[in-house]
Amino acid sequence: MVLNSLSFAAFFALFLVVLLLLPHKFRRAWLFFGNCAFYLSWERAAFLLILLSGMMVWAGGLAAEKYGKKRVFLILPVLWNVLLLGFFKYTGLLSSILHRIGIGSFGLAGWIAPLGISFYTLRCISYIAAVYRGTLAAERNPFSVITYVTFFPQIISGPIEAPERFFRELADFEHKPLRDFERISRGFLLFVWGLFQKLVLAERLAMITEYVYTDFMDFGFWEILIASLAYTLQIFCDFAGYSDMSRGIAAMMGFSTMRNFRRPYLAAGIKSFWRRWHISLTSWLTDHIYIPLGGSRKGLLRKYLNIMIVFLVSGMWHGSTLNFIFWGMLHAAYQIMEDLWNRTGRKLPGWLLRIITLAEVNFAWIFFNSGGLNRGIRIVRQMFSRFTLPVSWELGMIPGNWVVLLGGLSVLLIVDSLQEQGVSICKKTAAFPLPLRWFLFLALFWSVILLGIYGVGYDTGSFIYAQF
């Protein structure tokens, strides 16, 4: 039941209608039930694992408050969650490696990690760390903690909401008026905008990427460059689209959730890029790994080592194959080189910095999407071994799809450029006459319905970050 499916639309419509009609005192219980129902629709076998993770950090938080903030109450819940994540994401890899070298295997190579485990593991760690640091009071009610861990708009692909913010929102949720037409309409508009990015843009970009990457040996520099740029845009439209849909769903429910993207491809520098891309993960890694390791407080070499450790963890969090680790190390190298350049005191024009940053990010995405380090190296080698012009520029798409794609990307670029200049699209459209607002809204809605890419039986594609 992905967020862009008809089954989710039916589920959420029923959930929201009941929520709006319920008395205040039943809201939390209905939210808990909705979280459980959503997760069970995906992962019945793994449901007990997410409940157990939530119970572990709930008990650890209470123990830390009652018996003093001893490290054992922090370490045990964190260790449980890290080992659980490691078991499902890396024992299969270890098993296959042992099998290849003739030692044997654990019989786990085909196991699949439970839905959202990478995301809810970090949420669990955030909760117990916040209680231990004293920035959050331990919740007495275990269902509140499990509600945070399983919050269904964010369970598949985040954002990794900070517990302090979530529990403030949860406290307001119990009492605030939810029948607010303006808030619900803004949330729905945000949801449709995310759906536009996913179905109209990301799914078309995926057609180019898959067409070239599947048989990359048949192509040269220009085709692979176009495919790599298509993936750079695809993963943004896919992930940012999900994040906007998630924020829109939460807004309709009465929650104000964090933004996970802030126009990352307009960043002038790789450090700026990571302040704009997957903001919740960047914040989590900074707060829970970079700063505890010493950050930039213990000398230049230690700072660079800490950067490498953070991106190593980021790469491993994304996947268990070497291409993800290489992707992380590339970004660590980019950030270190940028810092060394900045220390010289020389300045580059902003437009040139943006081009360099986009080129660096685009190159790293090749390995991220390669399916393996060796295959990524082969794709790059093939790319720079043949510089002939493409036989065909269609690259797996008919001309009509190219027209829709380029038109949609133009709309996205205009919206992002205006927001980069501080123009609020929501505030601007709110000032329009009501008929014009509804015309724009319906134009966006019907563009998704009529121009979206669907599978058989409207079985739309899943989100890229759902696999992590």
Order of alpha helices (4+ residues) and beta strands (2+ residues): alpha-alpha-alpha-alpha-alpha-alpha-alpha-alpha-alpha-alpha-alpha-alpha-alpha-alpha-alpha-alpha-alpha-alpha-alpha
